[in-house]
Amino acid sequence: MQLQTRRLGRTNLNVSIVGFGGTWISEIDLPTAVDVVRRAFELGINYFDTARWDGDSEAKIGCALKDTRDKCIIATKTGSRTKAESIDDLKRSLQLLQTDHVDIIQLHGIDDEKTLAKAMSSDGALQTCKQAQKKKLANFIGITGHKPQILAKAIETGEFDMVLVPLNIITRQAEEELLPIAKDLDVGVIAMKPLSAKTSNLITCTYQPSLSLVSDEPELKDLLGQNNAQMVNSLLRCNLSKSIASTIVGLRSILEVETAANAGTNYQGLTDIEQKRFNFKLDTYCRDCGLCMSCPEKINIPAILRFYTFYSTYGLKNWARKLYTGLEVKSDKCTKCDLCQQKCPYNLPIEYMLKEAHKNFVNSSEINR
C-alpha cells in the first residue's frame, strides 16, 4: 500500500496526493502535535502546509520534521501585504520551522483585485518572495485565496508557480475558472478545504459538525457515506479525480491522519459507482464572486443562491432549508431594484433565482420571517 505522488506543475516537486494542513495542530499540545505530524510522514504524506498566522503550527511542524527535512516539502504563507512586513514574516517562519529555506512561500488570502495589486506592487509582499528565491530562502512562489477568478488573474501574470484554492464536491468554481488556466500555464494546484463548505459568510470545517460536509446531516450521509471514515474517503477521492496535484486536509489527531492517508492509498481513479454519484451537472449557478453585494435590503445574495444550488442540484434539501432559515433577512425582501443583476459578471437572473429559492424553501418548510 502506498500513498501516491503527483507533479506540482512547473515546480517539478512530487507531492503526496493527500497533504497535511497545519492549521488545527495549533489547538493541541506539542508532544501530541509532533506525534500527529510524524505519523503523517510515516504514512507517506510529504507535503506540509502551514502559515505564519496559523497559531504555533509552524513551530510544531518544524519540531516534528527537523530530522527529516530533506524528505519533506514545506509550504508556508505570509498574510502581510507589504515588503517590510512580509520580510519579518519569512524570517520568523524559517526560525520556527527550524530550516534554512521553505520549498514554497505563498501570498496568503488574496481574495480581491485591490489586495492582489497591493501584494504585487513594487513595495508589496511579492517582492519579498522574489528576493527569498534569489537568496535561496524559498524555492518557489505560490498564492492562496478563496476566489478562483482572482487567483486566475494572478497566475496569468506568470509570477506564481502554484496556487492553493478551495475545492470539494459542492465548492466547484475552481474547476471552471482556475484549473484549465493553471493546466495551460503548468501552474501546480493544491486543493484545500476538501471537507469544508462555505455556508453563509463562513467556511465551515469538520470540527463544526452541524455545518460541515462531514457531519450527522442525514442527506450528507446518504451522499457520502454513513460514517466519518466513509465520508472523508468519498470527499478526498472526489477531489483526487480532478486536475490537481494534492488535496490538503486540516489534521489534528492520528486517527484523522490515518483516515485521510487511507483515502489516497493506491488511488486509481473513481469507480463507476462513484462517477455516477458525483456526476452533478451545474448549469445556472452563482460562482460566489461577491460582486453583486452589497444589497440595499441587506440580503446575503451569494449565500441564498449557494443554498439553492445545494437544494436543487445536490438534493441537500433539508440542509439547505436549515441554512436558509438561519439567515436574518430572507430573499422575499427583494425590492427588484436590479442593482445586483447589473453587477453580475455572469448575467445571472438573480431576482428570479432569489424568488424561486424563497418559494421552494417556504413551500417545503415552516420558515419564520
Secondary structure, 3 states (H helix, E strand, C coil): CCECEEECHHHCCEEECEEEECHHHHHCCHHHHHHHHHHHHHCCCCEEECCCCCCCHHHHHHHHHCCCHHHCEEEEEECCCEHHHHHHHHHHHHHHHCCCCEEEEEECCCCCHHHHHHHCCCCEHHHHHHHHHHCCCEEEEEEECCCHHHHHHHHCCCCCCEEEEECECCECHHHHHCHHHHHHHCCEEEEECCCCCECCCCECCCCCHHHCCCCCCHHHHHHHCCCHHHHHHHHHHHHHCCCCCEEEEECCCHHHHHHHHHHHECCCCCCHHHHHHCCCCCCCCCCCCCCCCCCCCCCCHHHHHHHHHHHHCCCCHHHHHHHHHCCCCCHHHCCCCCHHHHHCCCCCCHHHHHHHHHHHHHHHCCCCC
